[in-house]
Amino acid sequence: MSDLTKMTLAGARDALRKGETTSVELTGTFLKEIEGAGALNAFVHHTPEIAIEQAKSADERIARGDAPAMCGLPIGIKDLFCTKGVPSQAASAILNGFKPEYESTVSQNLFDVGAVMLGKLNMDEFAMGSSNETSVYGNAVNPWRRGADDTDLTPGGSSGGSASAVAADLCLAATGTDTGGSIRQPAAFTGITGIKPTYGRCSRWGTIAFASSLDQAGPMTKDVRDAAIMLEAMCSYDEKDSTSADLPVPNFEAMLTGDIKGKTIGIPKEYRMDGMPDEIEKLWADGTAMLKDSGAKIVDISLPHTQYALPAYYVIAPAEASSNLARYDGVRYGHRATLEAGEGITEMYEKTRAEGFGPEVQRRVMVGTYVLSAGFYDAYYNRARRVRALIKKDFDDVFAAGVDAILTPATPSSAFGIGEMKDADPVQMYMNDVFTVTVNLAGLPGIAVPTGLDSKGLPLALQLIGKPWEEGDLLNTAYALEQAAGFVAKPAKWW
């Protein structure tokens, strides 16, 4: 069967069930593709032996006729998920050599239904970044190019390796995590689909923590149907995660009818930012028209506290990171600095963290420690928490008024060149999250759907935000948008 790597999860599932290919053949084809794609630097830990073993088991399961939807399908796992016996570094030097003795709940759920792990994927260090330029493994590279320009572009962050691998057909799908947009922004930059489910829908256990009240795992896939298939496999209630929701996981794929007649879609006026590129404005207007033509009712809405979301996020997230990353001290695992004669444990902590953490992580830990300090706790952290509650109330009020989903841009631009923002004020980089952080602060589900190309031929996406726990309804609205947009563009292979 030709073009095995071009298939979707749904297409590969059906091909496996019909006997048109095997998981071993499919897996072997992807492993060869990965070998030839070093220029993208998407896969950073290769696990071919594990992949072939899992593929053999999956083929046996399919032959018995009791295989779940994800059985035999080769995927990539973001380096933030702990995988038993396999390096799990969160792209940081401080976790160099760390091989967990346990499996994250999300990866275990995927393996339980027969998914095949091709390897671990690049990311920003500890998921802190919007361009995958903070990784100890080096930059992940976007498979898209600006026309004939051969400048390397960012795949977005922090799930940049996941986005690059899926867009370049190095795996059928990949896991990502989203703390402030780290699934949706890279998906938008690479022309794929990425959904962040409601906070608590996917277990955080075994996922290396950045900001515990914001982090959430989700799938990064080639289309909306695949997102529905993979999300169902990833979700579960987990007693090991105190924030995990004890709710049944529906069959998300079965909810994809494409019928959104009678649905109300809100267009928030606060997302019309000064200086927004005309191409983003047009994309948003076109997406609104597509949903209206599909039978949805379009209403203007207000989310008045949106303007405070970015500053609130960049107080809360670093504060939680400062607390979470305090555990990395060089004592029990990972990197430990070499000490000079006479130096003690304090010097070991200082040297280990100075050597192990990159500049962006150090910056956020220092900001977080500052806002949590005795003199500034109320002025910054508590105030940010109150703002967060107001942001959540804005969404609650809109949904209570009858809005079913909210349509916004996913990013303020298309993918930019690697290094182009290196000398800029860090706040300029943080602005990439301007449309996505509100969703994490409110704990809501959000999905990025590719809907067009800009003048340079790069993908652009729209974001849909849904009601809590109603991922099925959100996916169906996204499916209707996807069908109307008809986005099928793929990057031309250069790597």
Order of alpha helices (4+ residues) and beta strands (2+ residues): alpha-alpha-beta-alpha-beta-alpha-beta-alpha-beta-alpha-beta-beta-alpha-beta-alpha-beta-alpha-alpha-alpha-alpha-beta-alpha-alpha-beta-beta-alpha
